[in-house]
Amino acid sequence: MKIYKCVLLVVLSVIYTIGCAVSLFADTITTNDRKEIKGIVVEDYKDRVLFSTVDGEIMMMKSDMRELLFDSEEDNLVKLAEQASERRDYSRAMSYYEMALKINPDSTTVRQGMAYLRGNVFRKEESLKTAEIKRQQDMERYGSQRPAIRRSDDIDGMTKTLEKTTGLKISIEDSLPVIDDLKPDSPAYEAGLRRGDILVSVWSKLTGYLSLKEILDLLVNKSAIEINCVIERVTDVPINPDKTMISGLEDLIGASFTMEMDGLTISAVKESGSGAYAGLQNGDLVIAIDGQQTRYMPLKKAIELIKRSDEENVKLTIRRKAAIWRNKDI
């Protein structure tokens, strides 16, 4: 979640307490019974959203919503583009992305959406050509009757294709895709993915609560040559046993934090420190410290948690961007 939205949420809370209107600077959910709820969309899944309000976070099913409006024009255009893409109206989806890009030329979500769309359209055209050739071959071989294709064959085929082209095998655990197995020296391994990692998003699309078939479809059928994704993992980082309350974070774990737009971020990793040994990298997003979410945590408190820890290690839950360049023999 963007930090400026967290700040706006705090401001909204203050405004609310003094009796002023809260309709400014807030996302709005209109329920099926026409009740309006103000807040910030923290995570947007296929069938639900995690919504942060002045009273805390709530999970809202999209089936219970009549309308969802974002506080920024960019977010609304991205949502329209995603809806058009789901309808396979790719030209309209691209036009929405182009309008959003004019508003924010630096938007990673918009750029990845456009790249995903271009890859999808290209693969669709190629698939149609291949399907037409196969249809003609089947007609010559079987006449008017074609062999039946079971739904499970699609999943099996995509699973084999994913393993062949990336080295990945995934399964669903607690509604999230987890990397079950990973071939050494494969494209996914070279991209930094490891067994046990959670695949949080593909092309900026959150994978939580998607079916295995939908996730495989994203990874195999609807991406370009590369697969842009975000992974999550829990890393044990040794804490310097000679720490004191005046020790800096780099002395404690060999890494430093800053608060960026996306949240608590690792800004530097000491080359010979414990952070580097544990695999931390510059730009990693720290979403939890010893299981405590950092979404609304001030930078000072995050550092204090590590300083006051009585453990030998601190568990950092990190999220990291990765680009998997698939084998050419797709």
N, C-alpha and C positions, 0 to 999 in steps of 0.2 A: 504494500500500500504506500502511496506517495506521502512523504512526510508533511508536505504543505496541507494535505487534506486532514491529517491528524491535528495540525495546528488550527485549521478552520473548525474542526469539530469541537475543540476546546473553546474557541471563540463563540461558537453556537451555544455551547452550554452556558457561557456567561450571559450571552444575550437573552437566552431563555429565562434565566433566573431574574432578570430585571424587567421582564414582561414585554420585551420587544419582539417584533416579528422574526420568525426563524426561517422564513421561506427563501431568504437569500443564501447563496453559497452552500447549498445542501442538495444531495440526491433525494429524489422523492419516489416512494413506492405508493401506488394507489391499489388497495386491495379490492377483491371482487365485490365486497360490500361498500366500496367507495370511501373507505377510510384512508386518510393520508398519513404516511409515516416519513419523517425527515431523518436523514443521517448520511452516512457515507458507505458506499459499496466497497467492502474490503476485498472480497474474493467473488468472482462471477463464474459460476459453473454452468453446465448445460441446463440443469433442471432446478437450480436453486442459487441463492446468493447469500453470502455472509454479510450482514448489514450492521454497521456500528452506529448506535444512537446514543443520546445523552444518558440513557438508562442502561447501557451496556450492549454487547453484541448479541444479535439474534440471527438464526438461520431461517430464511424465508423461501418456501417453495414457489417456483414461478407459476405453478398451476393455481396458486392462491392470489396471484397478482393480476390486476386489470391492466396496469401500466407501470413501467419503470423509466424514469427520466433522470439523466445525469446532470450534474451541475455545470458541466462544460460542454460546449458545442462539439469539441473534438471527440469526447467519449460517446456522445449521441450519434455522431456520424460513423464511428467505428462499429457501434451496435447495429446501425442500419446496414452497414457493409456486411457484417456477419450474417444478418438475417437474409440479405439478398443472396449471399453465397450459398446458404443452406437451401434456398429455392432454386439454385443453379442459375440465377440471373447474374452471371459473372460480369457483364459489362456495367450493369448498375452498381454492383459491389465495388468495382474498380473506380467508378466515378465518385463514390462516397469516400473511398480511401484517398483519392486525389484531393478532394476538398478538405479532408482532415489533415493531410500533409501540408497544405497551404497554411493552416492555422498553426501547426506545430511541426516544422521541418525536421526536428530532432527526435520525433516520437519513434521509439523502437517498436512499439506495438503496431503502429501504422505501417512502417517499413516491412516488418515481418509479415503482416497481413497481405501486403501487395506482392511480396516475393512468393508467399504460399499460394496466392491466387494465380500468379503467372505460371508457377510450376504445375498447379492443378489443371489449368486450362490446357497447357501443353500436353500433359499426360492424358487428359480426356480425349484430345484429338487423336493421339497415338493409339489409345485404347479402342476408339471407334474404328480406326483403320484395321487394327488387329482383329477386332471382333467381327468385322465385315468379311475379312479374309477367312476366318475360322468358320463363319456361317456358311460361306460358299463351299468350303471344303466338307463341312458336315452334310450339306445338301447333296453333294456328289456321292458321299459315302453312305448316308443313312436315308436319303430321300427326304420326305416331309417330316419324318420323326427324328428328333434329336435326343441324344442320351440325357437322362435326368442328372442334374447337378444338385447335390445336397448342400444345405447351408453350412454344415460342419466342414465340408471340403474347402469352403472359402477360408475359414479360420485356419485350418491345417495348412493350406497353401500359403496364406499370408505369414504364418508363423515360420515356415520353412524359408520363405523369401527374406524375411527379416533377419533370420540367423545367417543366411548365406551372404547377404549384402552388408550387414553391420556387425555380426557376431553376437547379437543380443537374443536373449530369451527372457520373456517377461511373464508375470502372473499378476493376478489381482489379490491384494491383501488389504482388508479394511477399506474397501472402495478406492484404493490407490494402486497404480501399476508399480510393481517392484521388479528390479532386475534379478532374475533367478540365476542366470548363468551368463558367462561372458568369455568368449574365446580370447586367449592371449594373442597379441599382435593384430587384433581385428580393428576395423575402423572405430568402433565404439570404445575399445580399450585405449587406442591412441588418442581419442578425444577426451580421455580422463574419466570415463565412467567405470564404475566398479560394482561387483556383486553386492546386493543389498541396498544400492541406491534407489531412491524413489524418483520416478519420472514425473515431475510436477506439472510440466507443460510442454507442448509441442507447437511450434510456431505461435507462441503467445496464447494458445488455447489450453486452459486448465484441464487436466486429464482426470481429476477427481470425479467419481460417480459416473464415469463413462464405462460402457461395457468393453470387454476385451476386444470384440470385433471393431468397435468404434476407434479404439486406440491403435489397433493394428492397421486400420484403414488410414489413419493419420500418418503412421510411420512408414507404410509401404506404398499406398496407392496415391496419396495426395500431397506429396512433398517433391521438392526439386532434387537435384543431385545430392545436396546436403540436407541434413535435418537439424534445424535449430531447436534446441530444447533447454530446459532448466531441470537440474537434478538436485536432490536434497539428500544429505547424509549427516549422521551424528559422528563427530570426531572427538576423541579423547586427547586433550592437549595437556602435557605435564606442566605443573606450576612450579616455578623456582622455589625450592625449599628454604632459601635464604631471604625470602620476601620480607618486606617491612611495610608499614602503612604509608610510607612515603615513596615506596617503589613505583616506578612508572609501569604502564601496561607492557611495554616492550621488554622490561626487565622481568616481568612476571611470566609471560608466555611467549616472548619473542615475536610479538605482533602488536599492531596499534589499530584502534577503532576510530572512525569518524561517523557523524550522522549525515547521510546523504539523502537525496530525494526519495530513494526507494527504501531507506531504513538504515539500521546499524550495519556499517560496512567495514571490512578489513582494508585499511589504507596502506599498511606497510607490513612486510614479513621479514624479520631478521634472518639473514642467510644461514647462520649456524645455530639459530634458536630452536626452542622446542616446537614453536608454531610451524616452522618449515619442516621439521621432522614429522609432525603430525599431518602434513599435507595441506596446510592452509595456503591460500593464494590471495594476492591483491585483488580486490573487487568482490571477494566472497561476501554474500549477505548473511549476517548472523541473525537468525530468526528466533533462537532460544539459547539461554545460558542455563545449564543444569536443569533443563526442562521448563524454565520460566520464559514465557513469550516476551520478546523485546519490542513488540509492535508499538506499545505506548510507553516504553521505558526510556527515561532520559539517559544520555550518554554517561553522566556521572554515576548513576545507579548501576549501570552495566559494569563499569570498572570496579565499583565497590563490591559487587557480587563476587568477583574473582579475587579481589584483595582479601576479603573476609572468609573465603572458603577454607574449610579445614581438611579438604581432600587433597590427594596428591595430584589429581587430574581435574580439569574442568571439561564438562561435556558441552561442546559448541555444536548446535544444529545449524548447518550452513546450506545456503542455496547458491548454485553456481551455473552460469550459462555455459553451454557446450555446443559445438557444431560437429556433427558426425558426417564425414564424407564417405558416402556409400561406395562399395566396390562397383566397378564399371559393368560387371557381368550381371546386370539386373535382369 
